[in-house]
Amino acid sequence: MYLDLYGIKSPEAYNLHYNRHSTSNMTVDFDSPWSPPNDAVMEALGKRFDCQLVHYYCEEGDCFCGRGEYEQGTLIERVCDELVYGEMDDEGMSEIIGPDYILENISHFGG
């Protein structure tokens, strides 16, 4: 049911951190199960707070990421990508090295 309504497994966010930079600028960072909230959630937030909203998301386990930009609740731009990994180390692990917009805007990569 929540997956159909919100695009996520359950209506909970984990590791929620926010920072209000000014009356019109705020950063919110959280984990959601399986996938990012869907457009309807992001559009409702943009309408509710009458703001521009830029949404970055990343799921390392399924190798996807993206960015959505909303203006007063209307989607104006979307980018969807696959994560880019560097070379594997001796333990078979590799670091995420792209895309740049994810590295510059997300503190950790889910999964």
PECOR-V708302 format. One record per residue. N is the residue number from 1. SS is DSSP state (a for helix, b for strand, c for the rest). Layout:
N	SS
N	SS
This chain:
1	c
2	a
3	a
4	a
5	a
6	a
7	c
8	c
9	c
10	c
11	c
12	c
13	c
14	b
15	b
16	b
17	b
18	b
19	b
20	b
21	b
22	b
23	c
24	c
25	b
26	b
27	b
28	b
29	b
30	b
31	b
32	c
33	c
34	c
35	c
36	c
37	c
38	c
39	a
40	a
41	a
42	a
43	a
44	a
45	a
46	a
47	a
48	a
49	c
50	c
51	c
52	b
53	b
54	b
55	b
56	b
57	b
58	b
59	b
60	c
61	c
62	c
63	c
64	b
65	b
66	b
67	b
68	b
69	b
70	b
71	b
72	c
73	c
74	b
75	b
76	b
77	b
78	b
79	b
80	b
81	b
82	b
83	c
84	b
85	b
86	c
87	c
88	c
89	c
90	c
91	c
92	c
93	c
94	c
95	c
96	b
97	b
98	b
99	c
100	a
101	a
102	a
103	a
104	a
105	a
106	c
107	c
108	c
109	c
110	c
111	c
